Every structure is written in structure tokens, then in C-alpha cells.
Amino acid sequence: MTTEDTTRPDPTTRLVHADRHFGVEQGGVHMAVHTSVQYGYERVEDLIGVFQGTLKGRFNYARQGTPTTAALESKITQLEEGVGTVCFATGMAAVTAVFFTLLRAGDHLVASRYLFGNTLSLLATLQGLGVGVTLVDPTSTQAVADAVLPATRMVFVETIANPGTQIPDLAGIGALCKSRGLVYVVDNTISSPALFLPKRVEASLSINSLTKTIAGHGNTLGGAVTDTGLFDWTRYPNIFAGYQQGDVKQWGLTQLRKKALRDMGGTLSSDAAHRISVGAETLSLRVAQTSATALALATFLESHPAVARVYYPMLASHPQHAFARQHFSAGSWLFSFELRDADACIPVINKLQLPIKATGLGDTRTLIIPVAPTIFWEIGAAKRAEVGIAEGLVRVSVGLERASDLIADFKAALA
């Protein structure tokens, strides 16, 4: 994925030692969990400086951040090789923040038609507030280009679609956005910085649902938006005049922090930030194992006579396998499959012993769910067909179980 840098330690090494370099109290190896809401100052001039943005790195009210969330933001920025990060209470809060703080009524957004169901629902809300939205097949850069209008401000895609695993032409779209001066937003949740860096394809902003791959243990919620430093915010008409000061590369993040945290209140708690930070220390190890196990299980299922099709980017049969090999160091923990007999879907899932029948992704435990009657039920059959969701599609989020144990379990259930 990246050219090896021999001048500094591997990202995992830097991550597990990061807190010690923030000046933690009492020699602790982890940043303390700061639960204070208010932050006081001896001089009122310093408090004024914090409010007006002239005194950096200090805090006034926890809705806009704490030392604990700031430490996590520094880690995510390091992972994404960006210039700054703003953390949020959930991944959807992060996505909402980007749309609602950077777009205005009359603007236009081009987005993938294969988005996470909740994101599609959010886009419908956005349309109701006067923002135009065009959904396209992002595997074709030409389809994206054809949808761009004079009012287009932003293009939004996911690295690997959930649950269909479609992969956009990430580099082609990045080149298009750069040439047109568009904000290019890439949701990096499924791949995470361990497998892919959106900055390498000219992305302006990278979003991660920290709940999933980065935290990885199914015990906390969180989201993050990272600015890669590539977009020229002086060219963007929607930045509030009061935020157009200081480092230009921070203008977008300042607006996100002020509007989405201060005004909308989608704040990540210090306790959640601590859990995410600790979980992130094993990110590379978990992603390496779950990706290898997912490939082994997907390969087994693809060869099983009861299975009609498997959707996993690292299988040669995947429509965007070439994109996956080009951009990702592995295929992640997510895949989906269809049974030849769609009516057998629920009985087969019920026979499985190891996978947990639950929604959610990126856990240490394997999770399984029938897609159509659950997470994509609300949009209806016609819309499901339009976005490629078969009625018998099954989504699997692979955990840390041994591959041989999972394969044996699926083999027994399918029998």
C-alpha cells in the first residue's frame, strides 16, 4: 500500500507509544480520561484567547473537546497522514457534520448509490433541506463526471461499500475532483487507515466510523473526520468569514468543530475516546488477521455448491478486484454472499454456532445478518434492487476466530 519509510517506526509502533509523547500525567502510558466539562484560567485574557482562537491547544467547554479527545484526534491524524481531525459521538455524526456544515441550500452533491443505508436516509433528509443529490455508480469515473453540475460542491464515496463491497474508481474520482475544485470526501470505515489512505487518491476529507475497524471491540461508539491537507479552502465559498483566519488548511476543520460540535453537539465523550484509543493500538494486527480469515472463508463459500455468489474484493471474481489490488493491502473483514436457494437463508444462519446474529461491523467476534429484511428493509424491494441488494444477501463481518473453526461451522450449517 505504501512505500516503506525506514526513517521512523512503523505506524503500529508509533501508535502504541503515542500517549507517552503527549506529556501524560504521573508517567502513565495512557492519556488520562478527562471528565471535566469546564476548563478555568487564572487570566481572563487567556479565556478570551481560547474563545477567539488566538490561544491554541487549550480548552473551554467539553462539548468542543477535551484533552482525551484531542489525544485521540492526534492519533487518527497520524494514522491518516492528515493535518488535523475532529472526533464525533458516532460515525453517522461525523458524516452528518460534513454534509450539514459544509453544504448549503442550493448546493449539489454527487454520491455513490451503494452507500450505507443510514447514509442514504441522511441524504434524503439533506434533499428536503434544499441540497441537490445525485446518486451514481462510482465504479465509473465518467458516471461521476456526467453528474457534476455548476452547483456541485462535493463528491462522496465509501472505499468498500456495505454490504455489496463495490469499490469506486478512487484514483479516477480523485483526479476529477482535483481538476474541478470539488471537495472529495471518502468514507474509509471499512478499510481503515491500516489498509488504505484516502490521501493517496487526492481525497480532501477522510471519514472513519471509529466504532468499527479502529476501535474494533464492539464496546463504544465514535466517528472522525480527518483533513488530508490537499484541498484549498480559500476556493470554497461556504466557509464562514469568521473562520477564515490562521492556517488555511484548518479552515474546514474549524467550521466542522464550531458548527457540528459547538452548535449541533455531536460530541465524543472522554470515556469513549479512551476506549477507542486503546482499541486502536491493535488495529494493524486485527485487520491483518480478520482480512486473512475473511479471504479463507470467502474462498470456501465461493466453492460451495449451495452458494450462488460471494462478494469479497480480494476474490478474482469480484467486479472491482483490480481496484482492490491497486489500492488495498488486504480486503478487510467484510464480505457478503448469496445462497442459490434464497429461502434457505434464514435456516442456514440459524444453524451457525459461532457467528453472532447481530448488526454492527468490525468487531472481534464474527457477526452475521440477512440484509434485505433488516438493515435495508426500510428502503423497499425496488430500491434494494436498484442498489444491488439481493433478497437473499447475507452480510458477514469476520472476527478473530480461527479460520478453520469458522469454515467448519459454515460447512455444517450449509449441509
VEXDREN-2710 file (C-alpha; in Angstrom, 1 decimal):
% VEXDREN-2710
k/r/px/py/pz
1/MET/0.0/0.0/0.0
2/THR/2.7/2.4/0.9
3/THR/6.4/2.8/0.3
4/GLU/8.2/1.8/3.5
5/ASP/9.7/4.6/5.5
6/THR/12.9/3.5/7.2
7/THR/13.4/6.8/8.9
8/ARG/10.8/6.3/11.6
9/PRO/9.0/3.4/13.3
10/ASP/6.0/1.5/11.8
11/PRO/2.6/3.1/12.4
12/THR/1.7/0.4/14.9
13/THR/4.9/1.1/16.9
14/ARG/4.2/4.8/16.9
15/LEU/0.5/4.3/17.9
16/VAL/1.2/2.1/21.0
17/HIS/3.7/4.7/22.3
18/ALA/1.8/7.8/21.2
19/ASP/0.2/8.7/24.6
20/ARG/3.6/8.9/26.3
21/HIS/4.6/11.7/23.8
22/PHE/1.6/13.9/24.8
23/GLY/3.1/14.5/28.2
24/VAL/0.8/12.2/30.2
25/GLU/0.4/12.8/33.9
26/GLN/2.4/10.8/36.5
27/GLY/4.2/8.8/33.9
28/GLY/1.1/6.9/32.7
29/VAL/1.4/5.1/29.4
30/HIS/-2.2/6.1/28.5
31/MET/-3.7/9.5/28.3
32/ALA/-5.9/10.2/31.4
33/VAL/-9.7/10.2/31.0
34/HIS/-10.5/13.9/31.5
35/THR/-14.1/14.2/32.6
36/SER/-14.2/17.9/33.4
37/VAL/-16.7/19.9/31.4
38/GLN/-15.3/23.3/32.3
39/TYR/-11.7/24.5/32.0
40/GLY/-10.7/27.5/34.1
41/TYR/-7.9/30.1/33.6
42/GLU/-6.0/32.4/36.0
43/ARG/-6.2/35.2/33.5
44/VAL/-9.4/36.2/31.8
45/GLU/-7.3/37.3/28.8
46/ASP/-6.4/33.6/28.2
47/LEU/-10.0/32.5/28.4
48/ILE/-10.8/35.2/25.8
49/GLY/-7.9/33.9/23.6
50/VAL/-9.4/30.4/23.7
51/PHE/-12.8/31.7/22.6
52/GLN/-11.3/33.8/19.8
53/GLY/-8.9/31.1/18.6
54/THR/-5.7/33.0/19.3
55/LEU/-4.6/30.7/22.1
56/LYS/-4.2/27.2/20.6
57/GLY/-4.2/23.8/22.3
58/ARG/-6.4/24.9/25.2
59/PHE/-10.0/24.0/26.2
60/ASN/-13.0/25.9/27.4
61/TYR/-16.0/23.6/27.3
62/ALA/-16.0/19.8/26.8
63/ARG/-18.7/20.0/24.0
64/GLN/-15.9/21.1/21.7
65/GLY/-13.3/18.7/23.0
66/THR/-11.2/17.6/26.0
67/PRO/-7.5/16.6/26.4
68/THR/-8.6/13.0/26.0
69/THR/-10.4/13.5/22.7
70/ALA/-7.6/15.8/21.5
71/ALA/-5.1/13.0/22.0
72/LEU/-7.3/10.6/20.0
73/GLU/-7.6/13.2/17.3
74/SER/-3.8/13.4/17.1
75/LYS/-3.6/9.6/16.7
76/ILE/-6.2/9.5/13.9
77/THR/-4.4/12.4/12.1
78/GLN/-1.2/10.4/12.4
79/LEU/-2.8/7.3/11.0
80/GLU/-4.4/9.1/8.1
81/GLU/-1.3/11.3/7.4
82/GLY/-3.6/14.3/7.6
83/VAL/-3.3/17.9/9.0
84/GLY/-6.0/17.5/11.6
85/THR/-9.0/15.6/12.9
86/VAL/-12.3/16.3/14.6
87/CYS/-13.9/13.4/16.5
88/PHE/-17.6/12.9/17.0
89/ALA/-20.0/10.8/19.1
90/THR/-20.7/8.3/16.2
91/GLY/-19.7/7.7/12.6
92/MET/-23.1/9.0/11.4
93/ALA/-22.5/12.2/13.4
94/ALA/-19.2/12.6/11.5
95/VAL/-21.0/12.1/8.1
96/THR/-23.8/14.4/9.2
97/ALA/-21.3/17.1/10.2
98/VAL/-19.6/17.1/6.8
99/PHE/-22.9/17.5/4.9
100/PHE/-24.6/19.9/7.2
101/THR/-21.7/22.2/7.9
102/LEU/-20.1/22.4/4.5
103/LEU/-23.1/22.4/2.2
104/ARG/-25.9/25.0/1.9
105/ALA/-29.3/25.0/0.3
106/GLY/-28.8/25.3/-3.5
107/ASP/-25.6/23.3/-3.5
108/HIS/-25.3/19.9/-5.2
109/LEU/-23.7/16.7/-4.0
110/VAL/-22.7/13.7/-6.1
111/ALA/-22.6/10.5/-4.1
112/SER/-22.3/6.7/-4.6
113/ARG/-25.5/4.8/-5.0
114/TYR/-24.0/1.9/-3.0
115/LEU/-23.9/3.8/0.4
116/PHE/-24.6/2.5/3.9
117/GLY/-28.4/2.5/4.4
118/ASN/-28.3/5.2/7.1
119/THR/-26.2/7.5/4.9
120/LEU/-28.8/7.1/2.1
121/SER/-31.5/8.0/4.6
122/LEU/-29.5/11.1/5.6
123/LEU/-29.1/12.2/2.0
124/ALA/-32.9/12.1/1.6
125/THR/-33.1/14.5/4.6
126/LEU/-30.5/16.7/3.0
127/GLN/-32.5/16.9/-0.1
128/GLY/-35.5/18.0/2.0
129/LEU/-33.4/21.0/3.2
130/GLY/-32.6/22.1/-0.4
131/VAL/-29.4/20.4/-1.2
132/GLY/-29.4/18.6/-4.6
133/VAL/-28.2/15.0/-4.5
134/THR/-27.3/12.8/-7.5
135/LEU/-26.5/9.1/-6.8
136/VAL/-24.2/7.4/-9.4
137/ASP/-22.3/4.2/-9.9
138/PRO/-18.9/5.3/-8.6
139/THR/-17.0/2.4/-10.2
140/SER/-17.1/4.6/-13.3
141/THR/-15.4/8.0/-13.1
142/GLN/-17.3/9.0/-16.2
143/ALA/-20.6/8.5/-14.4
144/VAL/-19.4/10.8/-11.6
145/ALA/-18.2/13.4/-14.2
146/ASP/-21.5/13.3/-16.0
147/ALA/-23.4/14.1/-12.8
148/VAL/-21.3/17.2/-11.9
149/LEU/-23.3/20.4/-12.2
150/PRO/-22.3/24.1/-11.8
151/ALA/-23.7/23.9/-8.3
152/THR/-21.7/20.8/-7.3
153/ARG/-19.5/21.3/-4.3
154/MET/-18.7/17.8/-3.1
155/VAL/-18.3/14.1/-4.2
156/PHE/-18.9/11.4/-1.5
157/VAL/-17.9/7.7/-1.7
158/GLU/-17.1/4.8/0.5
159/THR/-13.9/2.8/0.0
160/ILE/-15.7/-0.5/0.2
161/ALA/-19.5/-0.5/0.1
162/ASN/-21.5/-2.1/2.8
163/PRO/-22.8/-4.7/2.2
164/GLY/-22.2/-5.2/-1.6
165/THR/-18.4/-4.5/-1.4
166/GLN/-18.5/-2.3/-4.6
167/ILE/-15.2/-0.3/-4.9
168/PRO/-15.2/3.1/-6.6
169/ASP/-12.6/4.2/-9.1
170/LEU/-11.0/6.0/-6.2
171/ALA/-8.0/7.4/-8.0
172/GLY/-10.0/8.4/-11.1
173/ILE/-12.6/10.3/-9.0
174/GLY/-9.8/12.0/-7.0
175/ALA/-8.2/13.3/-10.2
176/LEU/-11.6/14.5/-11.4
177/CYS/-12.3/16.4/-8.1
178/LYS/-8.9/17.9/-8.1
179/SER/-9.4/19.2/-11.7
180/ARG/-12.9/20.6/-10.9
181/GLY/-12.1/22.1/-7.5
182/LEU/-14.5/19.8/-5.7
183/VAL/-14.3/18.6/-2.1
184/TYR/-13.7/14.8/-2.3
185/VAL/-14.9/13.0/0.8
186/VAL/-14.0/9.3/1.3
187/ASP/-15.6/7.2/4.0
188/ASN/-12.7/5.0/5.0
189/THR/-14.6/3.0/7.6
190/ILE/-14.5/-0.5/6.1
191/SER/-10.8/-0.3/5.0
192/SER/-9.4/2.0/7.7
193/PRO/-6.0/3.6/7.5
194/ALA/-4.5/0.2/8.1
195/LEU/-5.5/-0.9/4.6
196/PHE/-5.9/2.4/2.7
197/LEU/-5.0/6.1/2.9
198/PRO/-7.6/8.3/1.0
199/LYS/-4.9/11.0/0.8
200/ARG/-3.1/8.9/-1.8
201/VAL/-6.1/9.4/-4.2
202/GLU/-6.4/13.1/-3.6
203/ALA/-9.2/12.9/-1.1
204/SER/-10.0/16.2/0.8
205/LEU/-11.6/14.6/3.8
206/SER/-11.4/11.1/5.2
207/ILE/-14.2/9.8/7.5
208/ASN/-14.0/6.9/9.9
209/SER/-16.6/5.3/12.0
210/LEU/-14.3/4.7/14.9
211/THR/-16.9/2.3/16.3
212/LYS/-15.8/-0.3/13.8
213/THR/-12.3/-1.1/12.5
214/ILE/-10.3/1.4/14.5
215/ALA/-11.8/0.7/18.0
216/GLY/-12.7/-2.8/16.9
217/HIS/-14.1/-4.4/20.0
218/GLY/-17.8/-3.5/19.8
219/ASN/-17.8/-1.6/23.1
220/THR/-18.0/2.0/22.1
221/LEU/-19.3/4.4/19.5
222/GLY/-17.3/7.2/17.8
223/GLY/-16.6/8.9/14.5
224/ALA/-13.9/11.1/13.0
225/VAL/-13.3/13.5/10.1
226/THR/-9.7/14.0/9.0
227/ASP/-8.5/16.7/6.7
228/THR/-5.7/15.4/4.4
229/GLY/-4.4/18.9/3.8
230/LEU/-4.9/18.7/0.0
231/PHE/-7.9/20.9/-0.5
232/ASP/-7.5/24.7/-0.9
233/TRP/-10.2/26.0/1.4
234/THR/-9.8/29.6/0.0
235/ARG/-11.6/28.3/-3.1
236/TYR/-14.6/27.0/-1.1
237/PRO/-17.4/29.5/-0.9
238/ASN/-19.2/28.1/2.2
239/ILE/-16.5/28.8/4.9
240/PHE/-17.9/31.3/7.4
241/ALA/-16.0/34.6/7.3
242/GLY/-15.1/34.4/11.0
243/TYR/-13.3/31.1/10.4
244/GLN/-11.1/32.4/7.6
245/GLN/-8.1/33.1/9.7
246/GLY/-4.9/31.4/10.6
247/ASP/-3.7/28.3/8.8
248/VAL/-5.8/27.8/5.6
249/LYS/-5.5/24.0/5.9
250/GLN/-7.5/24.3/9.2
251/TRP/-10.5/26.3/7.9
252/GLY/-12.7/23.3/7.1
253/LEU/-11.9/21.6/10.4
254/THR/-12.6/24.8/12.3
255/GLN/-16.0/25.0/10.7
256/LEU/-16.7/21.4/11.5
257/ARG/-15.7/21.8/15.1
258/LYS/-17.6/25.1/15.6
259/LYS/-20.8/24.1/13.8
260/ALA/-21.0/20.4/14.4
261/LEU/-19.6/20.2/17.9
262/ARG/-20.4/23.6/19.4
263/ASP/-23.8/24.2/17.7
264/MET/-25.1/20.6/17.0
265/GLY/-23.5/18.9/20.0
266/GLY/-22.4/15.6/18.4
267/THR/-19.6/15.3/20.9
268/LEU/-17.4/12.3/21.7
269/SER/-17.1/11.6/25.4
270/SER/-13.7/11.3/27.0
271/ASP/-14.5/7.8/28.2
272/ALA/-15.4/6.7/24.7
273/ALA/-12.3/8.4/23.3
274/HIS/-10.2/6.4/25.8
275/ARG/-11.7/3.1/24.7
276/ILE/-11.2/3.9/21.1
277/SER/-7.6/4.9/21.7
278/VAL/-6.8/1.7/23.4
279/GLY/-8.6/-0.4/20.8
280/ALA/-6.6/1.4/18.0
281/GLU/-3.3/0.1/19.4
282/THR/-4.1/-3.4/17.9
283/LEU/-5.6/-2.0/14.7
284/SER/-2.9/-3.4/12.3
285/LEU/-2.8/-6.8/14.0
286/ARG/-6.6/-7.2/14.0
287/VAL/-7.0/-6.1/10.3
288/ALA/-4.3/-8.4/9.1
289/GLN/-5.9/-11.4/10.8
290/THR/-9.5/-10.7/10.0
291/SER/-8.6/-9.9/6.4
292/ALA/-6.8/-13.3/6.0
293/THR/-9.7/-15.2/7.7
294/ALA/-12.3/-13.4/5.6
295/LEU/-10.4/-14.4/2.4
296/ALA/-10.2/-18.0/3.5
297/LEU/-13.9/-18.1/4.4
298/ALA/-15.0/-16.3/1.3
299/THR/-12.9/-18.7/-0.8
300/PHE/-14.5/-21.7/0.9
301/LEU/-18.0/-20.3/0.3
302/GLU/-17.3/-19.5/-3.3
303/SER/-16.5/-23.1/-3.9
304/HIS/-19.6/-24.5/-2.1
305/PRO/-22.4/-25.8/-4.3
306/ALA/-25.1/-24.2/-2.2
307/VAL/-23.6/-20.7/-2.6
308/ALA/-24.5/-18.7/-5.7
309/ARG/-22.1/-15.8/-5.3
310/VAL/-19.6/-14.3/-2.9
311/TYR/-18.7/-10.6/-2.8
312/TYR/-15.2/-10.1/-1.5
313/PRO/-12.7/-7.6/-3.0
314/MET/-9.8/-10.0/-2.9
315/LEU/-11.5/-12.7/-4.8
316/ALA/-10.6/-12.7/-8.5
317/SER/-14.3/-13.0/-9.3
318/HIS/-15.1/-9.6/-7.7
319/PRO/-16.0/-6.9/-10.3
320/GLN/-13.6/-4.4/-8.9
321/HIS/-10.8/-6.9/-8.0
322/ALA/-8.3/-4.8/-10.0
323/PHE/-9.2/-1.7/-7.9
324/ALA/-8.8/-3.7/-4.7
325/ARG/-5.4/-5.0/-5.7
326/GLN/-4.4/-1.4/-6.7
327/HIS/-5.4/0.4/-3.6
328/PHE/-5.7/-2.0/-0.6
329/SER/-3.1/-4.1/1.2
330/ALA/-5.9/-6.6/2.0
331/GLY/-9.6/-7.0/1.6
332/SER/-10.8/-6.2/5.1
333/TRP/-13.2/-8.2/7.3
334/LEU/-16.4/-7.6/5.3
335/PHE/-17.9/-9.9/2.7
336/SER/-21.4/-10.9/1.6
337/PHE/-22.8/-14.0/-0.1
338/GLU/-26.0/-15.2/-1.7
339/LEU/-27.4/-18.8/-1.5
340/ARG/-28.8/-20.5/-4.6
341/ASP/-31.9/-21.1/-2.6
342/ALA/-32.8/-17.7/-1.1
343/ASP/-35.4/-19.3/1.1
344/ALA/-32.7/-21.2/2.9
345/CYS/-31.0/-18.0/4.1
346/ILE/-32.6/-17.8/7.5
347/PRO/-32.4/-21.5/8.3
348/VAL/-28.7/-21.6/7.4
349/ILE/-28.0/-18.5/9.6
350/ASN/-29.9/-20.1/12.5
351/LYS/-27.8/-23.2/12.3
352/LEU/-24.5/-21.3/12.6
353/GLN/-22.9/-21.6/16.1
354/LEU/-20.0/-19.2/16.1
355/PRO/-21.2/-16.0/14.2
356/ILE/-23.4/-13.8/16.3
357/LYS/-26.7/-12.9/14.7
358/ALA/-26.4/-9.1/15.1
359/THR/-26.0/-5.9/13.3
360/GLY/-22.7/-4.0/13.5
361/LEU/-19.3/-4.3/11.9
362/GLY/-15.6/-4.6/12.6
363/ASP/-15.9/-6.5/15.9
364/THR/-13.5/-9.0/17.4
365/ARG/-16.4/-11.6/17.0
366/THR/-17.9/-12.6/13.7
367/LEU/-21.3/-11.0/13.1
368/ILE/-23.8/-12.2/10.5
369/ILE/-27.1/-10.7/9.3
370/PRO/-29.6/-11.2/6.4
371/VAL/-29.5/-7.8/4.7
372/ALA/-32.9/-7.3/3.0
373/PRO/-35.2/-7.9/5.9
374/THR/-33.1/-5.9/8.4
375/ILE/-30.7/-3.0/7.6
376/PHE/-32.1/-2.4/4.1
377/TRP/-35.7/-3.2/4.9
378/GLU/-36.9/0.4/5.2
379/ILE/-36.0/1.4/1.6
380/GLY/-38.2/-1.3/0.0
381/ALA/-37.7/-4.0/-2.6
382/ALA/-37.5/-1.7/-5.6
383/LYS/-34.8/0.5/-4.1
384/ARG/-32.9/-2.6/-2.9
385/ALA/-32.8/-3.9/-6.5
386/GLU/-31.6/-0.6/-7.7
387/VAL/-28.6/-0.6/-5.4
388/GLY/-27.8/-4.2/-5.9
389/ILE/-29.1/-5.8/-2.7
390/ALA/-30.4/-9.2/-3.5
391/GLU/-33.3/-10.5/-1.3
392/GLY/-31.2/-13.4/-0.1
393/LEU/-28.0/-11.4/0.5
394/VAL/-26.1/-12.3/3.8
395/ARG/-23.5/-10.0/5.3
396/VAL/-20.6/-11.3/7.3
397/SER/-18.2/-9.2/9.5
398/VAL/-15.4/-11.6/10.2
399/GLY/-13.8/-11.5/13.7
400/LEU/-10.8/-13.1/15.3
401/GLU/-11.9/-16.7/15.5
402/ARG/-9.7/-19.2/13.8
403/ALA/-10.5/-19.6/10.1
404/SER/-10.7/-23.4/10.3
405/ASP/-13.3/-23.1/13.1
406/LEU/-15.5/-20.7/11.1
407/ILE/-15.2/-22.8/7.9
408/ALA/-16.2/-25.9/9.8
409/ASP/-19.2/-24.1/11.3
410/PHE/-20.4/-22.8/7.8
411/LYS/-19.8/-26.2/6.3
412/ALA/-22.0/-27.9/8.9
413/ALA/-24.8/-25.2/8.5
414/LEU/-24.8/-25.4/4.7
415/ALA/-25.0/-29.2/4.9
END
